[in-house]
Amino acid sequence: MIRVGSNERPRLHDVAFDNEGHIWVVTGNNSTSDADGKAGLNQYDGQTGQLLMTVEFEPGSCDPHGLVWHDGRLVSCDAGIHPGWKGMESPHSGYIFSIEIA
């Protein structure tokens, strides 16, 4: 068992395991609109639970919910439904997208 999340990004949406044994977790804040949403990813060592990397999505780029490791890359989706937001406020509601970390 490992501890994930933080006070800044307490909303956790999905988790995926890559081919190297790392654990990836979609994170987000308790936002009230797309404008103040802060989505990201945390990468953890699958053996120790140590946080290895934190990734922040560009503001307004997406509101990721699902996550899977597929063909050597992370793939997510923007569900478009977020508690406290108006309807489908995210500009990419319903999209499925690949995540590339530079």
MOSUL-V588744 format. One record per backbone hydrogen bond with DSSP energy under -0.5 kcal/mol. CO is the residue of the C=O (numbers start at 1). NH is the residue of the N-H. E is the energy in kcal/mol with one decimal. If there is no record, write none. Layout:
co:CO nh:NH e:E
co:CO nh:NH e:E
This chain:
co:7 nh:10 e:-0.5
co:9 nh:6 e:-0.9
co:10 nh:12 e:-0.6
co:11 nh:28 e:-1.5
co:14 nh:26 e:-2.4
co:16 nh:24 e:-3.2
co:18 nh:21 e:-1.4
co:21 nh:46 e:-0.8
co:22 nh:18 e:-2.0
co:23 nh:44 e:-3.0
co:24 nh:16 e:-2.3
co:25 nh:42 e:-2.1
co:26 nh:13 e:-1.9
co:27 nh:40 e:-2.1
co:28 nh:11 e:-2.3
co:29 nh:31 e:-1.7
co:33 nh:36 e:-0.7
co:34 nh:37 e:-1.1
co:39 nh:57 e:-2.5
co:40 nh:27 e:-2.7
co:41 nh:55 e:-3.1
co:42 nh:25 e:-2.4
co:43 nh:52 e:-3.4
co:43 nh:53 e:-1.5
co:44 nh:23 e:-2.5
co:45 nh:49 e:-2.4
co:50 nh:45 e:-2.4
co:53 nh:43 e:-2.8
co:55 nh:41 e:-2.3
co:58 nh:61 e:-2.2
co:63 nh:79 e:-0.6
co:66 nh:77 e:-0.8
co:68 nh:70 e:-0.7
co:68 nh:75 e:-2.6
co:70 nh:73 e:-1.2
co:73 nh:70 e:-3.0
co:74 nh:99 e:-3.0
co:75 nh:68 e:-2.0
co:76 nh:97 e:-2.5
co:77 nh:65 e:-2.5
co:77 nh:66 e:-0.5
co:77 nh:79 e:-0.8
co:78 nh:94 e:-3.5
co:80 nh:82 e:-0.5
co:82 nh:85 e:-2.4
co:85 nh:87 e:-0.8
co:87 nh:89 e:-1.0
co:90 nh:93 e:-1.4
co:92 nh:95 e:-2.2
co:95 nh:78 e:-2.5
co:97 nh:76 e:-2.9
co:98 nh:100 e:-0.6
co:99 nh:74 e:-0.8
co:100 nh:102 e:-0.6
